[in-house]
Amino acid sequence: MSAFCITENVALAPRTTLELGGNAEHFVEATDDAHVVEAIRFAEAKRLPITVLGGGSNVLVSDRGVRGVVVAMRSRGVSKKDDGHNVCFELTAGESWDDFVANAVGEGLSGVETLSGIPGLVGATPIQNVGAYGSEIADTLERVTALDRLTKSTVTFSRAECEFRYRDSMFKRTPDRYVVLRVTFRLSRTKPGAPRYAELQRALAARSATPSVADIRETVLTLRRSKSMVIDANDPNRRSAGSFFLNPIVSKQEAARIASTHDGLPQFEQEDGRVKLAAAWLIEKSGITKGMRRGHVGVSTNHALALVHHGGGRAEELLLFAREIRAAVQSRFGVTLVPEPVLLGFDSSAL
Ligand SMILES: Cc1cc2nc3c(=O)[nH]c(=O)nc-3n(C[C@H](O)[C@H](O)[C@H](O)COP(=O)(O)OP(=O)(O)OC[C@H]3O[C@@H](n4cnc5c(N)ncnc54)[C@H](O)[C@@H]3O)c2cc1C
């Protein structure tokens, strides 16, 4: 167990994939649950806000930095229970998500293979119900153990209690309440089901009639690389937070209104009857093209939904460009895009 240590004025840009923004006023690397409690007590004694950081792959940090205490979740540990059919893994928050997926696939277990290549740490996955290629962590998540910041006690939430929705959860809606400490996933020894995502189905069909979990992982990684959606030190689009905007979900009437004047509008009907639109399509049809640049920031050359930092830039530049894109989509379609990354150190009205 490493000693609890709070440092001051710690640069956050190198701890995020966008590599933008200023310093944390106070910074702690929490390698166990007790460190998280100590950090909360420290912040409370000084009446400072707390911000939890995982791998920094879904945040945009303000140039002014983040006031208060930034707690970086760095606890490591995996335990495993195998009943012959299913295998339950309990992972601590600081474990790498994609290492877990790679190991599970290596053991031939199914359930998370389509979520291959997503950066970040396990503790962040329930926050926005991480998802890709037709799956989301809500499909395999059994429970979340979190620290309740109010009571300083640990609480366990079932999948239903996490209230997962598209890129959303109870944790995301109550950002100042819980710190995720451990997450349990139930994976299966049975063969993977047919992927639900058309692009993945097509790519897999070219590879194998009966794809294994390893085939699915490799195919997903190939697709993701082609869109700069894996972290690759040699990729000029590497400094991003993945998709910068959520796919908007609108009413059936709203989707019909837009479709009546825009041929080819991609529409995905949701269980509740509403319709998910493709933010990347809306952005491109609003005149924002892949590779477009504004100073040190721009749109990825491989994906219209990813905003990238080309180095030497400021968070404010990225935010300005994001506002420009949002205004273009709003004016063309009457749809308001919502950012996917969490904005740290900004006013609530920043975007
Ligand atoms: C190239 C690229 C591709 C991506 N592709 C996808 C994708 O396909 N699908 C997808 O869903 N996301 C994707 N993302 C976004 C991101 O990787 C995920 O959201 C990931 O789960 C974030 O993990 P993180 O550890 O980096 O979290 P961070 O960015 O550090 O934090 C994100 C949020 O979670 C909170 N948080 C983090 N850890 C905890 C904790 N232990 N307890 C409480 N709150 C916590 C933070 O306060 C913050 O609000 C992508 C990002 C990049 C850069």
The ligand as a Gaussian input file, in Angstrom:
#p B3LYP/6-31G(d) Opt

LIG

0 1
 C       -9.946000       7.478000     -29.063000
 C      -11.139000       7.383000     -28.124000
 C      -12.185000       6.520000     -28.432000
 C      -13.290000       6.403000     -27.576000
 N      -14.298000       5.546000     -27.907000
 C      -15.365000       5.408000     -27.083000
 C      -16.415000       4.494000     -27.396000
 O      -16.383000       3.796000     -28.409000
 N      -17.464000       4.409000     -26.548000
 C      -17.529000       5.149000     -25.402000
 O      -18.514000       5.010000     -24.664000
 N      -16.547000       6.014000     -25.061000
 C      -15.467000       6.165000     -25.866000
 N      -14.461000       7.046000     -25.553000
 C      -14.589000       7.865000     -24.344000
 C      -13.851000       7.261000     -23.126000
 O      -12.798000       6.425000     -23.511000
 C      -14.783000       6.478000     -22.218000
 O      -15.867000       7.279000     -21.820000
 C      -14.050000       5.979000     -20.964000
 O      -14.892000       5.158000     -20.197000
 C      -13.535000       7.097000     -20.081000
 O      -12.674000       6.516000     -19.146000
 P      -11.585000       7.330000     -18.369000
 O      -11.016000       6.432000     -17.316000
 O      -10.606000       7.910000     -19.312000
 O      -12.460000       8.452000     -17.670000
 P      -12.148000      10.004000     -17.498000
 O      -12.100000      10.647000     -18.842000
 O      -10.988000      10.209000     -16.613000
 O      -13.463000      10.478000     -16.743000
 C      -14.701000      10.542000     -17.420000
 C      -15.789000      10.901000     -16.394000
 O      -15.957000       9.838000     -15.480000
 C      -15.717000      10.286000     -14.141000
 N      -15.009000       9.200000     -13.456000
 C      -13.902000       8.556000     -13.891000
 N      -13.593000       7.561000     -13.035000
 C      -14.512000       7.598000     -12.037000
 C      -14.717000       6.837000     -10.852000
 N      -13.927000       5.815000     -10.507000
 N      -15.772000       7.169000     -10.051000
 C      -16.593000       8.201000     -10.369000
 N      -16.444000       8.955000     -11.488000
 C      -15.413000       8.649000     -12.301000
 C      -14.889000      11.548000     -14.275000
 O      -15.099000      12.402000     -13.163000
 C      -15.455000      12.132000     -15.557000
 O      -16.659000      12.790000     -15.263000
 C      -13.346000       7.187000     -26.393000
 C      -12.293000       8.064000     -26.098000
 C      -11.198000       8.166000     -26.957000
 C      -10.066000       9.095000     -26.615000

